[in-house]
Amino acid sequence: MNLRDIKKGMWNEDLLELTAGSREGVGGLRSKLGIIDEDGGGILGTVSPYFISRYGFPKDCKIVPGTGDNPSTILSLPLRPSDAIVSLGTSTTFLMSTPEYKPDPAYHFMNHPTTPGLYMFMLCYKNGGLAREQIRDALNALSPDPVPKKSWDLFNSTAEATPPLDQHIHGFTARGNMRLGL
């Protein structure tokens, strides 16, 4: 659960109360959560005495922000507002940098990792790699020519020969391309 009001850049009071169990518990929860610091390059503090004694961290060990693979992808490619990336890894992930904030349970919206006023939109399908492998194997099985079982050649040539966002279904092409948008 995200307790932040992403658009306002602060904790959501209703969610804090729900999580704390009462209005009286909000102050204690807020003190544990700390302030929301949107500076991704700043130092958040030092390691607590527990970690120093339990795991031997140095007393001056600093805590700095980190990020995940998808925000890192957004950072590694200089996306302009409304640019998008499709990542075909283990999951199939659509990433977009957008000035529009339109949250929905079907996808994720986060603050852009470095650019105030922009949001990172993420639509992720688990096991996308497995689905692509099944399509590869089905195409290879339908080929009139012998094709090595795990070859991606026919999959790649089929993908490259298909117009972007084409609605070609069973020999019939619908009017116009599909449209993506938020």
N, C-alpha and C positions, 0 to 999 in steps of 0.2 A: 504494500500500500504506500502511496506517496502522500505524505502529510502536507506537502507544499501546495500553495496556490501558485501554480507555475506562472500564470500571467502577471500576478502582482509581485512575484519574487519574495514571498513571505509565507510563514506558516498559516495554514487554514485553521481558523479558530474552531469551527464546528468539528473538524476531524481531530484536532487536539483534544477537545472535550470528550469526544467519543472514545478515543484511544486511552485517555487518562481515566475514564470511568466516571468523571464528574467535573463540574466547573471548578471545584476547589483543587482538583489535581492538575489542572492545566499549568500552573506556575512551576510545579516540580518537574513535569514533563518537558516544558520549555527550557528549563535550566539544564536538563540532561541533553537535550538536542542542540542547544547553543544557537548562536545566530546563523543565519544563512549568509554565507560569504560567496559571492558570485565571481570572485577573482580566482580563476583557475591556476594562477601562477603563484599564489601567496602561500605562506606557511600557516597552517591551521593551529599549531600548538606543539607541545612536546608530549612524549609518551608518558602514560600514567605510572605512578610508583609500582602498581601491580605488575606491569609488564617488565619494569626494570628489575624487580626482585625475582619474579617467576621465570623470566626468559633471558635475563642478562642484557637487556638493551642498555646502551649508554644513557646517562641522565640528560644529555643534551640532544638526544635523538629527536629529530623534527618529524612532524606529521604533515604531509603534503597531499594535495588532491591527486586522484588518479582517475582513470576513465576506462571504459570498456572498448571492445573491438569496433562496435558500430560508431560511437562518437569519434573514435580514432580515424575511422574511414572518412568521416565528414571533415576532420581536421587535415587529413593528408591530401585531400583534393580540394582546391579552392572553389567551392560551390558558390554561385551567386544565388540570390533569392529566386526560388522556384526551379532551380536546377535539381536534378535527381540522379541517383546512382542505383543500379541493380547489382547486388552482390550474389553470385551464384556459388556460395560455399555449401557447407553442410545444410544450412537453412537457406532459403531463398529470401533475401531481404531487400526491400525497397526503401531507400533513404532519400529524404528531400529536405532542403533548407527552405523555409518559408516564413514570410512575415505574418501569415494568417495563423491564428490559434483556434483550432476547431477540434477540441478533444472528443473522443468517442471510445467506447469500450473495445471496439474492433481493432484499434491500433494504438500506438504510443505517440505521445507528444511530450517533448522535453525542451528545456531552454537550449539554444544553440551553445555548444561548448565554449565558443570564444566571442561570439558577436551579439552584443546586447540588441534586443529588438527583433531578433530572429529566433525561430524555433526549429527544432529537429523533429521531423515526422518520420516514423519508422513503422513499416508494415512487414511483419516477419512470418514466414511459413516454415514450420518445423519440417525437417526431413525432406527439404526440397531436393537435395542431392539424390535421395532414393527415388523420388518421382522422376527426375531426369534420367536416372539409370534405367528405370522401367521403360520409359519412352525410347531410349537408345536401343534397348534389347528388343522391343517390339518392332522398331524400324529395321533393325538388322535381320530379324526373323522374316520380315515381309520382303526383303530384298531378293530379286531374282538371281543376283550374282552372289557367289560365296563371299561372306564378310566375316572377318575374325569376330568372335563372340563379344569381346569387350571393346571393340573399335568405336571411337567417337566420330569417325569420318562421315558416315551417313547422317548422323544426328546434326553435325556441324553444317554440312552442305544443305540439309533441309532447313535448318534455322536461318542460314544466310540467304536462301532463296525465298523465304517468306517475307513479304513486305511488312514493315513495322506496323504493329497494332492492326494487322489485317483480320477481317472477319470472315475469312474463307472457310466455309463449312461444306463438306461433302460435294465439292465441285461447284458450289454456289457462292458468289461473293456478294455480301450485303452492301448496301449503299454506304459509302464513306468509311473511314477508319474509326476504330473505337477511340474514345476520348478518356483521358485520365485527368483528374483534377480534384481539388479539395474545395 
